């Protein structure tokens, strides 16, 4: 603490004492697992999404772009309205309205001015006007979420700080409908004077834009891995601080908190909390997935690969998939190298294609089937090749409302024993039970057609939902008009005939009036529910709402090394260059034998891939064969072979004319030599 306040941007012990005295922060003593005592600074911060009633319906809120101090210095803020809470205002739910009024009217938006008001050279600093009445009034407030963050304080070096962060929507009246500035003044000094503290600049922005700004500069605050939660209930309690509808988890085909807990404990999933002090928290599920482009070793299936079209669970529910074969990778042993990727690919093929059925097979919940009753398919992996790594961010289809970063590692796998037609397979999943997967042989254009058709189906479904919502809105308006007339008649009855009825009649009128009001409120709530906007383009990308720098930070945390990926890319570039050179040579040579399809191969279908190295050697040999020096050398060699064969023929004639065993041996020897020389001469002629 002796070093506090000496470095730029830090505060001294006196400042902390003032915070404690005025209730802006607290001091707690924590006992660690080792029994040590640890001092912890505790602060409570309100982050407010300020809006009007009209802008709230459109999802538009006020955003503080910059602040300017009384000395003219300006700093970028790019955040929501932020205000420290005193310890007397905690718990916040018991003082929510008073805190929101103080934060808006008495603090950051004390005085509304034009957007052009700034402090420049020679500009007079606006003085505090005690007669000024702020036009802004807090009409309502909605509690959004609450999170906690623990990190070392930047103001008090080495002091651990616990931040309690509350996000609230504040609906106000009297807000300007255009961009504006506000003046915030210090609290009165001993003489009652109030100096200018800040000039705040406010602009109206849609919430997706604001959220993108708030994520800018975010860092990884916390990572939850195996052993961080003792059980699924602890995980549920931790997840409850985020804006997640956990009641829907585990129902209607969605995964449960227990499923997420199993993924974390098996090290197939990590949970990361991203954010910044004045931003918004972002919970990200991180999964590493191996994608396999499975091909057949049969030449007739060249250019096609397996496409996972659907999956069916043990409850009989069918879910559309439309993706390559995939397998979640465990981060238990990192980094991954080529042997580990090959091992994972072989394991995925062995498990997912162990039992094969026809394309129309489906399981029924009342007639369960055991995979052991079906013979093994005998599918084997012949070759594998790692191709690329990329990432994707989207909302998880299994865990409702949770954003997921998918690290995708792609490999090509060639298998033997696969059917040549579409089929289904059975997979016994340890957590989900027996799963039926549908597989279809496709090429790349067909996959685009499949995805395009799926998009059309979703668009038609969205249009149907829009028409249904519009119809419900018109019905709600009619019902609301009927309720208004009923309420009017009840009010007239209560005003005109209240003296003519007895106490029982008066109670009945009051009961009818109360029920009518409840129906009106319920109708308004249902009407608001029908005004949910559905994006025209189907589903928006989660990655689009995040800053590129933040996405880059998330994507850098791979389970394999950069050196391995660079080596794969280098090898692919070499192979591509060799293939290009070979194709250029084929085009230049114009050889009929090379231009025509090979035997057993139909025109327009590429020959199955052979060794690129062998092709390159052939190309280099043929190029050398066309050089003048090598051609002259070949001709000299052929003439020498002809001379040798002529001499050998003369010796053969001599040996036939002679007699005896020695002559017969010489004849046999010369005969063999003549055959060898003849074969060499024939080969040389082919080359020539």
C-alpha positions in Angstrom: 0.0 0.0 0.0 3.0 2.3 0.4 3.3 2.4 -3.4 -0.3 3.3 -4.0 -0.8 6.7 -5.7 2.8 7.0 -7.0 2.3 5.5 -10.5 0.1 7.4 -13.0 -3.5 6.3 -12.9 -3.4 4.9 -9.4 -4.9 6.1 -6.2 -3.5 6.4 -2.7 -4.7 5.0 0.6 -6.5 8.2 1.4 -8.8 7.8 -1.6 -9.7 4.3 -0.5 -10.4 5.6 3.0 -12.8 8.2 1.4 -14.5 5.4 -0.6 -15.1 3.4 2.6 -16.2 6.5 4.6 -18.8 7.5 1.9 -20.0 4.0 1.4 -18.8 3.7 -2.3 -16.9 0.5 -1.6 -16.4 -2.1 1.1 -13.6 -4.1 2.5 -13.9 -7.9 3.2 -11.4 -10.4 4.5 -11.5 -13.7 2.7 -9.9 -16.9 4.0 -8.2 -19.0 1.2 -8.1 -22.8 1.0 -4.6 -22.6 2.5 -5.9 -20.7 5.5 -4.4 -17.3 4.5 -6.4 -14.1 5.1 -6.9 -12.0 1.9 -8.2 -8.4 1.8 -10.8 -7.9 -0.9 -12.2 -4.5 -2.1 -16.0 -4.8 -2.9 -17.8 -2.4 -5.2 -21.3 -2.4 -6.7 -21.9 -0.8 -10.1 -25.1 0.0 -11.9 -25.2 -0.2 -15.7 -28.3 1.3 -17.2 -30.0 1.0 -20.6 -31.8 4.4 -20.6 -34.6 4.8 -23.1 -38.0 6.2 -23.7 -41.2 4.2 -23.9 -41.3 4.5 -27.7 -37.6 3.7 -28.2 -37.9 0.7 -25.8 -40.3 -0.9 -28.2 -37.9 -0.4 -31.1 -34.9 -1.6 -29.1 -33.1 1.8 -29.2 -31.2 3.0 -26.1 -28.9 5.9 -25.1 -25.1 5.3 -25.5 -22.4 7.5 -23.9 -19.7 8.0 -26.5 -17.3 10.4 -24.7 -16.8 12.4 -21.5 -15.1 15.8 -21.2 -13.7 17.0 -17.9 -13.8 20.6 -16.7 -10.2 21.1 -17.8 -11.1 20.3 -21.4 -9.6 16.8 -21.5 -11.8 14.3 -23.4 -11.8 10.5 -23.1 -13.7 7.9 -25.0 -16.4 6.2 -23.0 -18.3 4.0 -25.4 -20.5 2.5 -22.6 -23.9 2.6 -20.9 -24.8 4.9 -18.1 -22.6 3.7 -15.3 -22.9 4.7 -11.6 -21.4 3.3 -8.4 -23.8 2.2 -5.7 -23.3 2.9 -2.1 -23.3 0.1 0.4 -26.6 1.5 1.8 -28.3 0.9 -1.5 -27.6 -2.8 -1.4 -29.6 -5.1 -2.0 -30.5 -3.2 -5.2 -33.9 -4.8 -5.6 -35.1 -3.0 -2.5 -33.9 0.4 -3.7 -34.2 0.0 -7.4 -36.4 3.0 -8.2 -34.5 5.4 -5.9 -31.1 4.3 -7.4 -32.3 4.7 -11.0 -33.6 8.2 -10.2 -30.3 9.2 -8.6 -28.2 7.8 -11.4 -30.2 9.5 -14.2 -31.6 12.8 -12.7 -29.1 13.7 -10.0 -25.8 12.3 -11.5 -25.0 11.8 -15.2 -28.1 13.6 -16.7 -28.5 16.5 -14.3 -28.8 19.1 -17.0 -29.7 18.5 -20.7 -27.9 20.7 -23.3 -27.4 20.7 -27.1 -25.1 18.2 -28.7 -22.8 21.0 -29.8 -22.0 22.1 -26.2 -18.3 21.2 -25.5 -15.4 22.8 -23.6 -12.9 24.4 -26.0 -10.2 27.0 -25.8 -11.7 30.2 -24.6 -15.1 28.6 -23.8 -16.7 29.5 -20.6 -17.4 26.6 -18.3 -21.2 26.4 -17.6 -22.0 27.2 -14.0 -24.4 25.3 -11.9 -28.0 26.7 -12.0 -29.9 25.9 -8.8 -33.2 26.9 -10.5 -32.8 24.5 -13.4 -35.4 21.6 -13.4 -34.3 18.4 -15.2 -37.0 17.5 -17.7 -36.3 13.8 -17.4 -38.4 11.6 -15.2 -38.0 7.9 -14.4 -41.2 6.1 -15.3 -40.3 2.5 -14.9 -37.3 0.2 -14.5 -36.6 -3.5 -15.4 -33.9 -5.6 -13.7 -32.0 -7.4 -16.5 -29.1 -9.4 -15.0 -26.5 -9.5 -12.3 -22.9 -10.8 -12.5 -19.8 -10.8 -10.5 -16.2 -10.4 -11.5 -13.0 -10.8 -9.4 -9.8 -9.2 -10.6 -6.8 -7.1 -9.3 -7.7 -3.4 -9.0 -6.1 -1.0 -11.5 -6.4 1.9 -9.1 -5.1 0.1 -6.0 -2.2 -2.0 -7.2 -2.3 -5.6 -5.9 -5.6 -5.3 -4.2 -8.1 -7.9 -5.2 -11.5 -6.4 -6.1 -14.9 -8.0 -6.3 -17.3 -6.2 -8.7 -21.0 -6.7 -8.4 -22.4 -5.6 -11.8 -26.1 -4.9 -12.2 -27.8 -4.3 -15.6 -31.1 -2.4 -15.5 -33.4 -1.0 -18.2 -34.6 2.5 -17.2 -37.6 3.9 -19.1 -37.9 7.7 -18.9 -40.0 10.5 -20.1 -38.8 13.9 -21.2 -35.8 12.5 -23.1 -34.9 14.4 -26.3 -35.6 12.4 -29.5 -32.2 13.4 -31.0 -28.6 13.1 -29.8 -27.7 15.5 -27.0 -25.2 16.2 -24.2 -25.6 16.5 -20.5 -23.7 18.3 -17.7 -22.8 16.5 -14.4 -21.7 18.6 -11.4 -19.7 17.8 -8.3 -21.4 17.5 -4.9 -21.5 20.9 -3.0 -18.3 21.8 -1.3 -18.0 23.5 2.1 -19.1 26.8 0.6 -22.0 25.3 -1.3 -20.5 25.7 -4.7 -20.8 22.9 -7.3 -18.1 22.6 -9.9 -18.6 21.0 -13.4 -17.5 17.4 -13.3 -18.2 16.0 -16.8 -19.8 16.8 -20.1 -21.5 13.6 -21.3 -22.3 13.0 -25.0 -25.3 10.7 -25.7 -26.5 9.2 -28.9 -29.4 6.9 -29.8 -28.3 3.4 -31.0 -30.0 0.1 -31.6 -29.1 -2.5 -29.0 -27.1 -4.8 -31.4 -24.8 -1.8 -32.2 -24.4 -0.9 -28.6 -23.6 -4.5 -27.7 -20.9 -4.6 -30.3 -19.3 -1.5 -28.8 -19.6 -2.9 -25.3 -17.7 -6.1 -26.4 -14.9 -4.1 -27.9 -11.8 -4.4 -25.6 -13.3 -7.3 -23.8 -11.0 -9.9 -22.3 -11.3 -13.4 -20.9 -12.4 -13.0 -17.3 -13.0 -16.6 -16.3 -12.8 -20.1 -17.7 -14.7 -23.0 -16.3 -13.3 -26.5 -16.9 -13.3 -30.0 -15.4 -13.5 -29.9 -11.6 -14.8 -26.3 -11.3 -18.3 -27.5 -10.4 -18.9 -30.3 -7.8 -22.2 -31.2 -9.4 -24.9 -30.1 -12.0 -26.8 -28.1 -9.4 -23.7 -25.9 -8.8 -23.4 -25.3 -12.5 -27.1 -24.4 -12.7 -26.6 -21.8 -9.9 -23.6 -20.3 -11.8 -25.6 -20.2 -15.1 -28.6 -18.5 -13.4 -26.7 -15.2 -13.3 -26.8 -14.9 -17.1 -29.8 -14.2 -19.3 -30.6 -17.9 -20.0 -34.0 -19.5 -19.8 -32.8 -22.6 -18.0 -36.4 -23.8 -17.5 -36.5 -24.8 -21.2 -33.3 -26.8 -20.9 -34.0 -30.5 -21.0 -37.5 -30.2 -22.6 -38.7 -30.5 -26.2 -35.5 -32.2 -27.4 -33.1 -29.7 -25.8 -30.1 -30.7 -23.8 -30.2 -30.2 -20.0 -27.8 -28.7 -17.5 -26.8 -32.2 -16.5 -25.7 -32.8 -20.2 -23.6 -29.6 -20.1 -22.1 -30.7 -16.8 -21.1 -34.1 -18.4 -19.5 -32.3 -21.4 -17.5 -30.1 -19.0 -16.3 -33.0 -16.9 -15.4 -35.1 -20.0 -13.4 -32.0 -21.2 -15.4 -31.8 -24.4 -16.6 -28.3 -23.5 -15.2 -25.2 -21.7 -17.2 -22.3 -20.5 -15.6 -18.8 -20.9 -16.8 -15.5 -19.5 -15.8 -12.5 -21.5 -16.4 -8.8 -20.8 -15.0 -5.6 -19.5 -15.6 -3.5 -16.4 -18.1 -1.1 -18.0 -19.3 -3.5 -20.7 -21.7 -6.5 -20.7 -20.8 -10.1 -19.9 -20.7 -12.7 -22.6 -20.9 -16.4 -21.7 -19.3 -18.5 -24.5 -19.3 -22.3 -24.7 -16.2 -23.5 -26.5 -16.2 -26.8 -28.3 -13.5 -28.4 -30.5 -15.1 -30.5 -33.3 -13.5 -32.9 -35.9 -15.2 -32.7 -39.2 -14.7 -35.7 -41.6 -15.2 -35.7 -45.3 -15.8 -39.4 -45.7 -15.2 -40.9 -49.2 -15.4 -44.4 -50.6 -12.5 -46.3 -52.1 -14.6 -47.4 -55.0 -13.7 -45.7 -58.3 -17.4 -45.4 -59.2 -17.9 -43.2 -56.1 -15.1 -40.7 -57.0 -16.0 -37.1 -56.2 -18.8 -38.0 -53.7 -18.7 -37.9 -49.9 -21.1 -38.7 -47.1 -23.5 -36.0 -45.9 -25.2 -36.4 -42.5 -28.9 -35.6 -43.3 -30.8 -36.4 -40.1 -30.6 -38.0 -36.7 -33.2 -39.8 -34.7 -33.1 -40.2 -30.9 -34.6 -43.0 -28.8 -37.8 -41.0 -28.3 -38.4 -41.2 -32.1 -37.9 -37.5 -32.7 -36.2 -36.8 -36.0 -33.9 -33.7 -36.3 -32.5 -32.3 -39.5 -28.6 -32.1 -39.4 -27.2 -31.4 -42.9 -23.5 -31.5 -42.2 -20.4 -33.6 -42.5 -19.6 -36.4 -40.1 -18.4 -34.8 -36.9 -17.0 -35.8 -33.5 -16.3 -33.7 -30.4 -12.7 -33.7 -29.4 -11.5 -33.8 -25.8 -8.9 -31.2 -24.7 -7.6 -33.7 -22.1 -4.3 -34.2 -24.0 -3.2 -31.1 -26.0 -1.8 -30.1 -28.3 -3.2 -32.3 -31.1 -0.8 -33.5 -33.7 -1.3 -35.6 -36.9 -1.3 -39.0 -35.2 -3.9 -37.9 -32.7 -6.1 -36.5 -35.4 -5.8 -39.7 -37.3 -6.7 -41.7 -34.2 -9.7 -39.5 -33.6 -10.9 -39.9 -37.2 -10.6 -43.7 -37.1 -12.5 -43.8 -33.8 -15.3 -41.6 -35.2 -15.7 -43.8 -38.3 -15.6 -47.0 -36.3 -18.2 -45.8 -33.8 -20.7 -44.0 -36.2 -20.5 -46.5 -39.1 -20.2 -49.7 -37.1 -23.8 -50.9 -37.9 -25.4 -50.0 -41.3 -29.0 -50.3 -42.3 -31.1 -49.3 -45.4 -31.9 -45.7 -46.1 -35.5 -46.0 -44.8 -34.7 -47.5 -41.4 -36.1 -45.7 -38.3 -36.4 -46.8 -34.8 -39.7 -46.8 -32.8 -39.8 -46.1 -29.1 -42.1 -49.1 -28.4 -39.8 -51.5 -30.4 -36.2 -50.8 -29.2 -33.4 -52.3 -31.2 -30.0 -53.2 -29.8 -27.0 -52.6 -32.1 -25.6 -56.0 -31.0 -28.5 -57.7 -32.9 -27.2 -56.1 -36.2 -23.9 -57.5 -37.7 -20.9 -55.3 -38.0 -20.6 -53.3 -41.2 -16.8 -54.0 -41.7 -16.1 -50.5 -42.8 -12.4 -49.7 -42.5 -10.3 -46.5 -42.9 -7.8 -46.7 -45.8 -6.2 -43.2 -45.7 -6.6 -39.9 -43.9 -5.5 -36.4 -44.7 -5.8 -33.2 -42.5 -7.0 -30.3 -44.6 -7.9 -27.2 -42.7 -9.0 -25.5 -39.4 -11.6 -22.8 -39.1 -14.1 -21.5 -36.5 -17.8 -20.6 -36.3 -19.8 -18.8 -33.6 -23.5 -19.4 -33.3 -26.3 -20.1 -30.8 -26.1 -23.7 -29.7 -28.9 -25.8 -31.1 -28.8 -28.0 -28.0 -28.4 -25.5 -25.1 -31.0 -22.9 -25.7 -29.8 -19.3 -25.7 -26.1 -20.2 -25.2 -23.5 -18.8 -27.7 -20.9 -21.4 -28.8 -17.5 -21.0 -30.4 -16.9 -24.1 -32.6 -13.3 -24.8 -33.5 -13.6 -27.0 -36.6 -10.7 -29.3 -37.7 -11.4 -30.9 -41.1 -10.0 -34.1 -42.5 -10.6 -36.2 -45.6 -11.1 -39.9 -44.9 -11.2 -42.7 -47.5 -12.9 -45.9 -46.4 -13.6 -49.3 -47.9 -16.7 -51.4 -47.3 -19.2 -48.5 -47.6 -22.5 -49.0 -49.5 -22.7 -47.3 -52.9 -26.2 -46.0 -52.1 -27.7 -43.9 -49.3 -28.0 -45.6 -46.0 -28.6 -45.2 -42.2 -26.3 -46.2 -39.3 -26.8 -47.0 -35.7 -24.7 -45.4 -32.9 -25.0 -46.3 -29.2 -24.4 -42.9 -27.5 -23.5 -43.2 -23.8 -25.6 -40.2 -22.8 -28.4 -40.1 -25.5 -28.8 -43.8 -26.0 -29.3 -45.4 -29.5 -29.1 -42.8 -32.3 -30.0 -43.4 -35.9 -28.1 -41.3 -38.5 -29.1 -40.8 -42.1 -26.3 -40.6 -44.7 -26.5 -39.4 -48.3 -23.8 -39.5 -51.0 -23.4 -36.0 -52.4 -20.9 -33.8 -54.2 -20.4 -30.1 -53.4 -23.1 -28.7 -55.7 -25.6 -31.1 -54.2 -24.8 -29.9 -50.6 -25.5 -26.3 -51.7 -28.9 -27.5 -53.2 -29.7 -29.2 -49.9 -28.9 -26.2 -47.8 -30.7 -23.9 -50.2 -33.9 -26.1 -50.0 -33.6 -26.1 -46.2 -33.4 -22.3 -46.3 -36.5 -22.1 -48.4 -38.4 -24.3 -45.9 -37.4 -22.0 -43.0 -38.4 -18.9 -45.0 -41.8 -20.4 -45.7 -42.1 -21.3 -42.0 -41.2 -17.7 -41.0 -43.8 -16.3 -43.4 -46.4 -18.6 -41.9 -45.5 -17.4 -38.4 -45.7 -13.8 -39.6 -49.2 -14.4 -41.0 -50.3 -16.1 -37.8 -49.0 -13.3 -35.6 -50.7 -10.7 -37.8 -54.0 -12.6 -37.5 -53.6 -12.8 -33.8 -52.9 -9.1 -33.5 -56.2 -8.3 -35.4 -58.1 -10.7 -33.1 -56.5 -9.1 -30.0 -57.6 -5.7 -31.2 -61.2 -6.9 -31.6 -61.2 -8.5 -28.1 -59.6 -5.4 -26.6 -62.4 -3.3 -28.1 -65.0 -5.6 -26.6 -63.3 -5.4 -23.2 -63.3 -1.6 -23.4 -67.0 -1.5 -24.0 -67.6 -4.0 -21.2 -65.5 -1.9 -18.8 -67.4 1.3 -19.9 -70.8 -0.4 -19.2 -69.6 -1.6 -15.8 -68.4 1.8 -14.9 -71.8 3.3 -16.0 -73.6 0.7 -13.9 -71.3 1.5 -10.9 -71.9 5.3 -11.3 -75.6 5.4 -12.0 -77.1 2.4 -10.2 -74.9 2.0 -7.2 -77.5 3.3 -4.8 -80.2 1.0 -6.2 -78.4 -2.2 -5.4 -77.6 -3.8 -2.1 -74.2 -4.7 -0.7 -74.1 -7.9 -2.6 -74.8 -6.1 -5.8 -72.0 -3.6 -5.1 -69.5 -6.5 -4.4 -70.6 -8.1 -7.7 -70.0 -4.9 -9.6 -66.6 -4.5 -8.1 -65.7 -8.1 -8.9 -66.7 -7.7 -12.5 -64.7 -4.5 -12.7 -61.6 -6.2 -11.3 -61.9 -9.2 -13.6 -62.4 -6.9 -16.6 -59.2 -5.0 -15.7 -57.3 -8.3 -15.4 -58.5 -9.4 -18.8 -57.4 -6.1 -20.3 -53.9 -6.4 -18.9 -53.7 -10.0 -20.1 -54.8 -9.0 -23.6 -52.2 -6.2 -23.7 -49.5 -8.7 -22.6 -50.5 -11.2 -25.3 -50.6 -8.5 -27.9 -47.1 -7.4 -27.0 -46.0 -11.0 -27.4 -47.2 -11.1 -31.0 -45.0 -8.1 -32.0 -41.8 -10.2 -31.9 -39.8 -9.4 -35.0 -38.4 -12.2 -37.0 -35.3 -11.4 -39.1 -35.9 -11.6 -42.9 -32.7 -13.5 -43.5 -33.6 -16.3 -41.1 -31.0 -16.5 -38.4 -28.5 -13.7 -37.7 -24.9 -14.6 -37.2 -23.7 -14.4 -33.6 -20.2 -13.5 -34.9 -21.6 -10.3 -36.6 -22.5 -8.8 -33.2 -18.9 -9.2 -31.9 -16.0 -7.0 -32.7 -13.4 -8.7 -35.0 -10.7 -8.3 -32.4 -12.7 -10.2 -29.8 -13.5 -13.0 -32.3 -9.8 -13.2 -33.2 -8.9 -13.6 -29.5 -11.5 -16.4 -29.1 -10.3 -18.2 -32.2 -6.7 -18.2 -31.2 -7.3 -20.8 -28.4 -6.9 -24.0 -30.5 -6.0 -27.5 -29.4 -3.3 -27.8 -32.0 -0.2 -25.8 -32.6 0.2 -23.1 -35.3 3.3 -24.9 -36.5 1.2 -28.0 -37.4 -1.4 -25.9 -39.3 1.4 -24.0 -41.1 3.0 -27.3 -42.1 -0.3 -28.6 -43.5 -0.8 -25.4 -45.5 2.8 -25.6 -46.9 2.2 -29.2 -48.0 -1.1 -28.3 -49.6 0.6 -25.5 -51.5 3.4 -27.8 -52.7 0.9 -30.4 -53.9 -1.1 -27.7 -55.7 2.0 -26.4 -57.5 2.9 -29.9 -58.6 -0.6 -30.6 -59.8 -0.6 -27.3 -61.8 2.7 -28.0 -63.4 1.5 -31.5 -64.4 -1.7 -30.1 -65.9 0.3 -27.5 -67.8 2.6 -30.2 -69.2 -0.4 -32.3 -70.3 -1.8 -29.3 -72.1 1.5 -28.5 -73.8 2.2 -32.2 -74.9 -1.3 -32.8 -76.4 -0.6 -36.6 -76.2 -3.7 -38.6 -77.3 -3.0 -41.2 -74.7 -2.9 -38.6 -72.0 -5.9 -36.6 -73.2 -8.2 -39.6 -73.6 -9.9 -41.1 -70.5 -8.2 -44.0 -69.0 -9.5 -47.5 -69.2 -12.5 -48.0 -66.8 -12.9 -44.3 -66.4 -15.8 -42.4 -67.9 -15.2 -39.1 -69.7 -15.4 -36.0 -67.6 -14.5 -37.9 -64.4 -11.1 -37.4 -63.0 -8.9 -40.4 -62.4 -8.5 -41.3 -58.7 -5.7 -39.5 -57.1 -2.2 -41.1 -57.6 1.1 -40.1 -56.2 1.9 -36.5 -57.0 5.6 -37.2 -56.6 5.4 -40.0 -59.3 3.7 -37.6 -61.6 6.3 -34.9 -61.1 9.1 -37.4 -61.8 7.4 -38.4 -65.0 7.0 -34.8 -66.1 10.7 -34.0 -65.4 11.8 -37.2 -67.3 9.7 -36.3 -70.3 11.1 -32.7 -70.3 14.6 -34.0 -70.2 13.7 -36.4 -73.0 12.9 -33.5 -75.3 16.2 -31.7 -74.7 18.7 -31.8 -77.7 21.7 -33.0 -75.7 19.7 -35.9 -74.1 18.3 -36.8 -77.5 21.7 -37.0 -79.1 22.9 -39.2 -76.2 20.0 -41.5 -76.7 20.7 -41.9 -80.4 24.4 -42.7 -79.7 23.3 -45.3 -77.2 20.9 -46.9 -79.7 23.7 -47.1 -82.4 26.0 -48.8 -79.8 23.3 -51.3 -79.0 22.8 -52.1 -82.7 26.6 -52.6 -83.1 26.7 -54.9 -80.2 23.7 -56.9 -81.4 25.4 -57.2 -84.9 28.6 -58.6 -83.3 26.5 -60.9 -81.2 24.8 -62.2 -84.3 28.1 -62.9 -86.0 29.4 -64.8 -83.0 26.2 -66.9 -83.0 26.8 -67.9 -86.6 30.4 -68.9 -85.7 29.2 -70.9 -82.7 26.6 -72.8 -84.7 29.3 -73.8 -87.2 31.5 -75.2 -84.4 31.0 -78.4 -82.5 31.6 -79.5 -78.9 30.3 -78.6 -75.4 32.3 -75.4 -75.2 30.7 -74.2 -78.4 27.2 -75.1 -77.1 27.8 -73.1 -73.9 29.0 -70.1 -75.9 25.9 -70.3 -78.1 23.6 -70.4 -75.1 25.4 -67.4 -73.5 25.3 -65.4 -76.7 21.6 -66.2 -77.2 20.8 -64.9 -73.7 22.9 -61.7 -74.4 21.1 -61.2 -77.7 17.7 -61.4 -76.0 18.7 -58.8 -73.3 20.2 -56.5 -76.0 17.1 -56.8 -78.1 14.9 -55.9 -75.1 17.0 -52.9 -74.4 16.9 -51.8 -78.0 13.1 -52.1 -78.0 12.8 -49.9 -74.9 15.2 -47.4 -76.4 13.1 -47.3 -79.6 9.9 -46.6 -77.5 11.7 -43.7 -75.8 12.9 -42.3 -79.1 
